Amino acid sequence: MAASSKKFQKKKSNEGKPKFNKASKKQFKTKKDGAVKSEAVALQLEDDVPDFPRGGGSSLSKHERDEIRAEVDAEFEAEELTSKKNKRKKSQKKIQAMPDDLGSLFGDGITGKLPRYANKITLKNISPGMKLWGVVAEVNEKDLVISLPGGLRGLVRAGDALDPVVSNKVENNEGDFLKNIFYPGQLVSCIVLQLDDDKKETGKRKIWLSLRLSLLHKGFTLDAVQEGMVLTGYVISIEDHGYMLHFGLSSFTGFLRKDGHAESKDVEVRTGQFLQGVIKSIDKTRKVVNLSSDPDTVSKCVTKDLKGISIDLLIPGMLINASVRSTLENGIMLSFLTYFTGTVDMCHLQNKFPNKNWKDDYNQNKKVNARILFIDPSTRAVGLTLNPHLVHNKAPPSHVNIGDIFDQSKVVRVDRGFGLLLEIPSKPVSTPAYVNVSDVAEEEVRKLEKKFKEGTQVRVRILGFRHLEGLATGILKASAFEGPVFTHSDVKPGMVVKAKVIALDSFGAIVQFPGGVKALCPTRHMSEFEIAKPGKKFKVGAELVFRVLGCKSKRITVTYKKTLVKSKLGIISSYAEATEGLVTHGWITKIEKHGFFVRFYNGVQGFAPRSELGLGPGDDPNSMFHVGQVVKCRVTGSSPASRHINLSLQMRPMRISEDDMVKLGSIVSGVVEGLTSSAVVINVNSKARLKGMISNEHLADHHERAALLKSILKPGYKFDQLLVLDIEGNNIVLSAKFSLISSAEQLPSDISQIRPNTVVHGYVCNLIETGCFVRFLGRLTGFSPRSKVTEFL
């Protein structure tokens, strides 16, 4: 009976706790003190159970019950003895369990047992419905990147940035409206929509957020708001005397007078923009609240204690009066608004450099001003911040850049099993930085307190920056100071780097530079020739040499094509670098009848016309070249303004004297060299040894005669008179039409030679439904409408 009663009591003690409060479970299983206390409570509860509980009497005698209790006491003493013997073995497990303890969430109000650790948002416990305070880190065309508590990053799709009633009024200028409303460093309140597993990186999750006020203000009514409360609203319309605000609710709207809007005169207020203001008056008849947005007033306005206030009315960023209830292992617990408690982790204390004696600054019942950092309605967990910048409603400034190296950084605090807090000597003020235990040395460091002492100086490199906390993350490993690439800003087009293959997919390989920066090697760039499957060298873990193709934003692409990697020629990474005469390597991206396109670095591309490919008159470019092929080419001309580059595969232009030059419109002779299905190849009789081509249509004035002549032509046949219609490099376009040859002197080659109402000779080069195109010498072309063509028929 006693044993069964004990199980019942254990089960009952776990009721009412959040399902994902893993810390409480681990403490019960792994921590000696927690286990002893739980057992003791269970035994104490046993003693309170009457011998004849409700529902019936016991069938055991008093002697039998005493024996069972004695057995339970013996088991308890044995477990306690075993626990003491295994204390050293379990100490390591205890340290490993601490991160989960730190990441657990609780929200039992101001009653019940005090927690050991402060609430902290992690990827393990973040869930849909949570309300978070964040800082806009990036404003992109289609989304926003938000820096969240705990160093997390969330994404806001453009459609989730505004409520539909407001987004319909915002002019969507090709998706750039986000840049007109949001800016980096802007504090925003957001709500978690969903979490997706990152397909590119196993174990990582994407946090999708919404900034819609209809979700954040859900539960607000006109009766719930009061004078002195701070509210955020969208500018739904701009009037002569002020701005109409929308709070995401249909129950009431807001109005902010222009004389009450004390923002900078340089900042233009736009429709859809977020404005924050203090309620000055409430017109319940018209259901309108009047606000003032004076920054100083807004930053100092404290949320008043309301009767029966619910957790739904708490919004991230609210300023509250709070008092210290207790200090925790990694922060403090505060009580506020009568009914609520919240915790502050060490990253959000008033002193940004808290040392080992930081608890002395927070005596019980000490009064402080704090802002709400996050709310989890499901567990009623509330996180708070005492950060001076955030308390004044401003994001902490950043005085360091990723990749910066600081040689004289001071160790402020050593957290056993976790890491180091450093003071970075940045300008104009010092910056706090935290180094995780895994980043302090190449080898595993088990006892940080022995290797690092408070007050000593270390060399650190900045890994990242938590915009909301104003906290940098660093690394002390010697390997972090080696190699040319540490951050995305270090990557330059054309640089040759060594990288490790970390993943393979159908679209290519993901590679990682020694500094941790990742890049993509597309499938077509994994080999010199186009292949269906990656080569044998591309295996996860293999270290290979690549060349950077481009770096757009944070998307880096590299190539493994040997010709490009080993090339010693100069590169083209911008249209301005394409100087005439420059010889470089590129790769073919598209082949057409009249030439092909060549791609260089950073997305720059040029065009090589057929005449500069070194092909014979009858050769097909598709049969001689293939997409993805690396070619050596020469720049023959460029126009950076129009983003055009002309290329040639002939490294040296042929030098022909003026006497040897064949001129446009001249009459030449030649010998048939060969025949193709569409043309006749001619060796032109000149000192320059030029080749020409006569298309089948230009063998005679009439199609029947042209077809007959083509059927009897053989190599060696001589043409005494041929008209030079066009010159493409060293190739010449010829015509054997007698009508054109006889009027060669009258054929125009420039538009300046044509006068209205004059008769000129030409040939039809194309027919369309509305008329025909007439070609003269060179590329000079005219158009005759269908109604005008009939006059000559």
C-alpha positions, 0 to 999 in steps of 0.5 A: 500500500505504501509503495503504491501510495508513493507512486501516486504522490510522485505522479501528482507532484508533476501535474500542472507543469509545462510538458517541455519543462525538461529541466525539472525532469532532469533535475529529478533524475540526475541531481542528487539534491533534487532526488533526495528532496523529492523522495523526502517529500514523497515519504512525508506525504506517505505519513499523512495518508490515513490507514483507512483512505476514502473508498475502503479499508486496508487488508494489511495488519499493522505489523505488515504495514510497518514491515513495508515502511521499513523496506521503503526506508531501507531503499531510500537509504541505499539510493542516497548512499549510491548517490554519494558514491557516484557524485564525481561520475555524475558531476560531468552529467550535471554540467551537460544538463545545465544548458537544458536547465537554462533553456527551460521555460516556467511561469508559475506566477509568484507562488510555488518553488523558486526556479534555479535558472532564468528563462531563456529562449532557445531553438528547443523551447521557442514555439508558435504564439510566443511574443518577442521583442527584436531588432531589425537586422536586415531589410531585404526585398522580400523579407526582414531579418530580425535579431531576437533574444538569445542570439536567435534570428527570425524571418518576416515575409513581406506579407506578414510585415503588415496587416492586409488592411494597411498593406493594401494602402501601401504602394508596392513599388516592385517589392521595395515597400519594406525599405520605405517602412523599416530600417536596420536597428529598429525595435519591433514587437513580433509573434512566432508563426511557425518553425521549419527545419532548415533544408540546407543545414541539418539541426537548424530551424527557421523561425518565421515571425509576424509583425501584424498588430492584429496578432500582437494586440489580440485581446485589446479593447477600448475598455482595456486601454487607458491614458498614459499607455504606450501603443504602436500603430500603423499610419493608415492615412496622412491628414493635414493636421496629423496621422490616422493610426490603425492598431490592427483592431476594428474596435478603435483607431488612433490619431496623432497630431503633427505637432505631437509628432516630435520625430526628426524633420529629415524622416518622412512619415509614410503610409504603413509606417509604425509609429509609437505614442502615448495615449493622451485622451480617449474618445469613447463615443468616436472610438478614437484614442489621441496620442503623442509621440514625443520620444522622451515621453514614450521612453519614460512612460511606465505601464500602470497596474491595472485591475485584472490585467491578463497576460494577453495585454502584455506586449514586448517592449512595455516599460514596467516598474519591478522589484527584485524577488530573488537572485538565480544562478544566471540572472534575477527574478522580478515581480511586477504588475502585482500578478506577474513574475519575470526573469532577467538573464545575465545578458540583460542586466544593468551592468553590461560587464557583470563580474562574479560578484554581480549578485551583490547589486540586486538585493531583495525588494530593490526597485528597478525599471525593466522592459518586457523581452518575451512572453510565452502565453502557454507557460506564462513565462515572461522574460525581462531586460534591464539593459540601459539602452533597451530600457530607454527604448533604443537598440544597443549600438554596435562598435565592432565588426565581424572579423575584427581582431582585438589583442588586449581583451580583458577576461571579466568573468569565467563561467565554469563549463560555459565560457568567458565574458570579455571586455573588448577595447572598442571605440568609443566605448568598450563592448562585451563579448562572450566566448563559448567554451568550444571556441576558447582553444583547439583542444577541449578545455575541461576546466576553464577556471584553471586556464583563464583568470579574471583580469587577464588579457586574451586575443579574440576575433569577433564571430558575430553580434547580438543586436538586441543584447549589444553582445558580441560573440568571439573566438580564441582558437589559433586557427581563427586568425589564419586563412584569408577568409573569415567573414563574407566581407573577406570573400572577393571574386577571383580569389583562390581558396581551400574549402571542405565539402560539407554536403552534396545535393542535386544542385551542387556541393556546399563547401566551407572555408576554414573561417566557417563561411559557406559557399555553393559549387554548382553542379556545372562547376564541379568539373571541367566538362558537364557531368550528370553526377559529381566526381569522385573527388566530391565527397563529404569531408574532402578538402579541395581548391576552389575559385570564387565566382561571385559574392552577392549579399551572403550568397557565395558561388565557387568553381572547381573547373581546373582551367579557371582555378589555375588561370594566371590571366587577369579577371573581369569582375565588373564592366569597368574592368573590361578594358580593350585588349584584355585577355582572360578566361570565361565560360560559355553560358548560351550559344546562338547562330550568330555567336555565344555569350561568355560569363565572367566573375560577379555575373559580368558577361560579354558576347563573342560574334560568329565572325570572331570565333575562328569558324569557317563560313559553313561551320555551326557554333553548336557543333564546335562549342558547348555550354559550360566550356571554358574559353580564352577570349580577348576584349575588343570593346566595352561600354560599362554604362550599357553593360556590353562587352564585345569579345573575340577568340582570336588573340591577335587581330589580323593586320591587313594593309589598306591595299589588301583590304576588301571594301564593302560594295567592291567586286572580287573574284574567287574559287569554290572551296566547298559546299554546305547545305545552305551556302557555298564557301569561296576563297577570295582572290586577295593577298589577305587570303580571305574567305567568303560565303555565298548563300544559296539565295544569292547564287542567281537572281531567280530561285530556279537558276540558283538551285540549278547552279548549286547542283552543278557547282564543285570545288575549284569552280571560278567566279569572276564577279562577286559583290561584297555585301558585308564584312564580318571580321575576316569572313565576307558575305558575297552575292552572285546576283547579276542585278546587284553586281551591275548596280554595285556603284548605286548601292548605299552603305550608309543612311546618309546616302539615301534621299527621299523619292530616289530609287535605290537597288537592294534585296529582300532579306525578310518577309513578315505579314505587314511587309518586307525588309530590304537590305543594302550593303552592310547592315543598312536595312529598310522596310516596305509596308505591304501596301507599298510593295504591290506598286512594284509587283 
